Amino acid sequence: MELQNLFIAKPTLTQKSITSYENLYHRLMETGKFDYPINDTTNKKVIQIIADMPCSANSKQSLLNIAIIIKQVYKKDTELLVKQREIFKKLITEERVVTNDELKGTLPVYADLVNFLDDLFKRGVWQDYIINYLLLHYGVRNMDLNLIVTKDKINKQNKVDNFLLVQSKNILFIRNKYKTAKTYGRKIETIANKDFLYAVKQYGDGFLLGSKDHRISNNMGSVIQDKTLNKIGEGNIFKILVENSTKNGLTKLYANRGTSVSTIVESYSI
């Protein structure tokens, strides 16, 4: 009931947020440690239940957030929960440092990514080449690659989808749908690289992910990860880019990805 009341109180939530809230709420309830609904449980007990859960600090923070939101909907005090959220934030940073230190000895170097890309081109693996080119040169997220390859110029007016618009001498990389689009708006990059232009023309029209005729509906991250060097995935490629960037390079990554320099340094620096 309290979860439904949350949704009623926040009618503008997206379906993605609703699903996320439902999953987090059920994870809390499935601990079997709540004798009462969350809004009737003391803040101290909520914190203890979440702290004892066998998951990362990042997951604990997400679980705590849903408890805070529910308490707020019922106009209950959240001061202690908010203080605990700050503690989890510090733990997240500490865990990230440990994880990144472990990655230093296992990730490939930037030159390896370049050689991998060159090999894909030589072997004519056009889909994989296009994906890795955009990851390497633009530092994009998985969502940005869920795009349509097309020659139809009418798609310049499309403000919903992502495109590679093929022109005679270059390609427009148009992004309408990406993680921070509401903050940074539509992004259009002109790509004049001859190899990339050739590869995209060889690939032909259609969806880049899934099949040419059908857009991918789920497992996007797994599909892209499988096509990267050693299956390291988009996030680790971006970490390598950050490590090989100058101050100006970080600014360019910030602009391409649609995030702040501070976020890049904090979350991706290894």
C-alpha positions as CSV (number, residue, x, y, z in Angstrom):
1,M,0.0,0.0,0.0
2,E,2.7,2.5,0.9
3,L,4.5,1.9,-2.4
4,Q,1.2,2.6,-4.3
5,N,0.8,5.8,-2.2
6,L,4.3,6.8,-3.3
7,F,3.3,6.5,-7.0
8,I,0.1,8.4,-6.4
9,A,2.1,11.2,-4.7
10,K,4.6,11.3,-7.6
11,P,2.4,11.0,-10.8
12,T,5.2,12.2,-13.1
13,L,7.6,9.2,-12.4
14,T,8.8,7.5,-15.6
15,Q,8.1,3.7,-16.0
16,K,11.8,3.2,-15.6
17,S,11.7,4.9,-12.2
18,I,8.6,3.0,-11.2
19,T,10.2,-0.3,-12.0
20,S,13.4,0.7,-10.1
21,Y,11.4,1.7,-7.0
22,E,9.4,-1.5,-7.1
23,N,12.5,-3.6,-7.3
24,L,14.2,-1.7,-4.4
25,Y,11.1,-1.8,-2.2
26,H,10.7,-5.6,-2.7
27,R,14.4,-6.2,-1.9
28,L,13.9,-4.4,1.4
29,M,10.7,-6.4,2.2
30,E,12.3,-9.7,1.2
31,T,14.8,-9.3,4.1
32,G,11.9,-10.4,6.3
33,K,13.1,-7.9,9.0
34,F,10.4,-5.4,8.7
35,D,7.6,-5.9,11.3
36,Y,5.8,-2.8,10.1
37,P,5.6,-0.9,6.8
38,I,8.7,1.3,6.1
39,N,6.9,4.5,7.0
40,D,6.1,3.0,10.5
41,T,9.5,1.6,11.1
42,T,12.0,3.6,13.1
43,N,14.8,5.3,11.1
44,K,17.4,3.5,13.3
45,K,15.9,0.1,12.4
46,V,15.7,0.9,8.7
47,I,19.4,1.9,8.8
48,Q,20.4,-1.3,10.6
49,I,18.4,-3.5,8.2
50,I,20.0,-1.9,5.1
51,A,23.5,-1.9,6.7
52,D,23.3,-5.7,7.3
53,M,22.3,-6.5,3.7
54,P,25.1,-8.3,1.8
55,C,25.5,-5.7,-1.0
56,S,27.7,-2.8,-2.1
57,A,27.5,0.6,-0.6
58,N,26.1,1.9,-3.8
59,S,23.2,-0.6,-3.6
60,K,22.7,0.3,0.1
61,Q,22.4,3.9,-0.8
62,S,19.7,3.1,-3.4
63,L,17.8,1.1,-0.9
64,L,18.1,3.9,1.6
65,N,16.8,6.4,-1.0
66,I,13.5,4.5,-1.4
67,A,13.0,4.5,2.3
68,I,13.6,8.2,2.5
69,I,11.2,8.9,-0.3
70,I,8.5,6.8,1.4
71,K,9.0,8.5,4.7
72,Q,8.8,11.9,2.9
73,V,5.5,10.9,1.3
74,Y,4.1,10.1,4.7
75,K,5.7,13.3,6.1
76,K,7.8,11.4,8.5
77,D,11.2,12.6,9.9
78,T,14.1,11.6,7.7
79,E,17.0,13.4,9.3
80,L,18.8,10.3,10.5
81,L,18.3,8.6,7.2
82,V,19.8,11.6,5.3
83,K,22.8,11.5,7.5
84,Q,23.3,7.8,6.8
85,R,23.1,8.5,3.1
86,E,26.1,10.8,3.4
87,I,28.0,7.9,5.2
88,F,27.1,5.6,2.3
89,K,28.4,8.2,-0.2
90,K,31.8,8.1,1.5
91,L,31.8,4.3,1.5
92,I,30.9,4.3,-2.3
93,T,34.0,6.5,-2.9
94,E,36.2,4.2,-0.9
95,E,34.9,1.1,-2.7
96,R,35.4,2.7,-6.0
97,V,39.1,3.5,-5.2
98,V,39.7,-0.2,-4.3
99,T,37.9,-1.4,-7.5
100,N,39.8,1.0,-9.7
101,D,43.1,0.0,-8.1
102,E,42.4,-3.6,-8.9
103,L,41.6,-2.7,-12.5
104,K,44.9,-1.0,-13.1
105,G,46.7,-4.3,-13.6
106,T,44.0,-6.0,-15.7
107,L,42.7,-3.5,-18.2
108,P,44.3,-3.1,-21.6
109,V,46.0,0.1,-22.5
110,Y,44.8,2.7,-25.0
111,A,47.1,1.4,-27.7
112,D,45.4,-2.0,-27.4
113,L,42.0,-0.4,-28.1
114,V,43.4,1.4,-31.2
115,N,44.9,-1.9,-32.5
116,F,41.7,-3.7,-31.8
117,L,39.8,-1.1,-33.8
118,D,42.2,-1.3,-36.7
119,D,41.9,-5.1,-36.8
120,L,38.1,-4.9,-36.9
121,F,38.4,-2.6,-39.9
122,K,40.9,-4.8,-41.7
123,R,38.6,-7.9,-41.2
124,G,35.5,-5.9,-42.3
125,V,33.6,-6.5,-39.1
126,W,31.6,-3.4,-39.7
127,Q,29.1,-3.5,-36.9
128,D,31.7,-4.1,-34.3
129,Y,34.0,-1.5,-35.8
130,I,31.3,1.2,-35.7
131,I,30.4,0.4,-32.1
132,N,34.1,0.5,-31.0
133,Y,34.9,3.6,-33.0
134,L,32.1,5.6,-31.3
135,L,33.1,4.2,-27.8
136,L,36.8,5.1,-28.4
137,H,36.5,8.5,-30.1
138,Y,33.4,9.9,-28.3
139,G,33.3,8.1,-24.9
140,V,29.6,7.5,-25.3
141,R,27.4,5.3,-23.1
142,N,25.6,2.1,-24.3
143,M,22.3,3.9,-24.7
144,D,23.9,6.3,-27.3
145,L,24.6,3.4,-29.6
146,N,21.0,2.3,-29.8
147,L,20.8,4.1,-33.1
148,I,19.6,4.0,-36.7
149,V,22.0,4.1,-39.7
150,T,20.3,6.0,-42.5
151,K,20.8,8.2,-45.6
152,D,17.4,9.8,-45.3
153,K,17.9,13.5,-44.4
154,I,14.4,13.9,-43.1
155,N,15.8,12.3,-39.9
156,K,17.6,15.5,-39.1
157,Q,14.2,16.7,-37.9
158,N,13.7,13.6,-35.7
159,K,14.0,14.7,-32.1
160,V,13.4,11.3,-30.5
161,D,15.9,8.7,-31.9
162,N,19.7,8.5,-32.3
163,F,21.1,8.4,-35.8
164,L,24.2,8.0,-38.0
165,L,23.1,10.1,-40.9
166,V,25.2,9.2,-43.9
167,Q,26.2,12.1,-46.2
168,S,28.5,12.2,-49.2
169,K,31.7,13.3,-47.3
170,N,30.8,12.8,-43.7
171,I,28.4,11.4,-41.1
172,L,26.3,13.2,-38.6
173,F,26.2,11.4,-35.3
174,I,22.8,12.6,-33.9
175,R,21.9,11.9,-30.3
176,N,18.4,12.7,-28.9
177,K,18.2,9.9,-26.4
178,Y,21.0,9.5,-23.9
179,K,21.3,9.5,-20.1
180,T,21.7,13.2,-19.6
181,A,19.8,14.5,-22.6
182,K,17.4,16.5,-20.4
183,T,20.4,18.5,-19.0
184,Y,22.6,18.8,-22.1
185,G,20.1,18.6,-24.9
186,R,20.4,17.2,-28.4
187,K,24.0,16.5,-29.6
188,I,25.2,16.5,-33.2
189,E,28.8,15.5,-34.1
190,T,30.2,15.6,-37.7
191,I,32.5,12.6,-38.3
192,A,34.7,13.0,-41.4
193,N,37.0,10.1,-40.8
194,K,37.4,8.2,-44.1
195,D,37.6,4.8,-42.5
196,F,34.5,5.4,-40.4
197,L,32.6,6.7,-43.4
198,Y,33.6,3.7,-45.4
199,A,32.6,1.3,-42.7
200,V,29.2,2.9,-42.1
201,K,28.5,2.8,-45.8
202,Q,29.5,-0.9,-46.0
203,Y,27.2,-1.6,-43.0
204,G,24.2,0.0,-44.8
205,D,20.9,1.2,-43.5
206,G,19.2,-0.2,-40.4
207,F,19.5,-0.5,-36.7
208,L,23.1,-0.7,-35.4
209,L,22.1,-3.0,-32.4
210,G,20.0,-6.1,-32.6
211,S,19.5,-6.8,-36.2
212,K,19.3,-4.3,-39.1
213,D,15.5,-4.8,-39.2
214,H,14.8,-4.9,-35.5
215,R,16.0,-2.6,-32.7
216,I,17.4,-4.3,-29.6
217,S,14.8,-4.4,-26.8
218,N,16.9,-5.6,-23.9
219,N,20.4,-6.8,-22.9
220,M,21.9,-3.8,-24.7
221,G,24.9,-3.7,-22.3
222,S,25.7,-7.3,-22.8
223,V,25.5,-7.1,-26.6
224,I,27.9,-4.2,-26.7
225,Q,30.2,-5.7,-24.1
226,D,30.6,-8.8,-26.2
227,K,31.9,-6.7,-29.1
228,T,34.6,-4.9,-27.1
229,L,38.2,-5.9,-26.6
230,N,38.4,-8.8,-24.0
231,K,34.7,-8.0,-23.3
232,I,35.7,-5.1,-21.1
233,G,32.6,-3.1,-21.9
234,E,31.7,0.6,-22.3
235,G,32.5,1.7,-18.7
236,N,36.0,0.3,-18.7
237,I,36.8,1.7,-22.1
238,F,35.8,5.1,-20.7
239,K,38.1,4.6,-17.7
240,I,41.0,4.0,-20.2
241,L,40.1,7.2,-22.1
242,V,40.1,9.2,-18.9
243,E,43.5,7.9,-17.9
244,N,44.9,8.9,-21.3
245,S,43.4,12.3,-21.4
246,T,44.9,15.7,-20.8
247,K,43.0,18.5,-19.1
248,N,41.6,19.6,-22.5
249,G,40.9,16.0,-23.3
250,L,38.8,15.6,-20.2
251,T,36.8,18.7,-21.2
252,K,36.1,17.1,-24.6
253,L,35.1,13.8,-23.0
254,Y,32.8,15.8,-20.7
255,A,31.2,17.5,-23.7
256,N,30.8,14.2,-25.7
257,R,29.4,12.1,-22.9
258,G,27.2,14.8,-21.3
259,T,28.6,14.8,-17.8
260,S,30.8,17.0,-15.5
261,V,34.6,16.9,-15.3
262,S,34.3,16.3,-11.6
263,T,32.0,13.3,-12.1
264,I,34.4,11.9,-14.7
265,V,37.4,12.2,-12.4
266,E,35.5,10.9,-9.4
267,S,33.8,7.9,-11.1
268,Y,36.1,6.9,-13.9
269,S,39.7,7.8,-12.9
270,I,41.9,4.7,-12.3
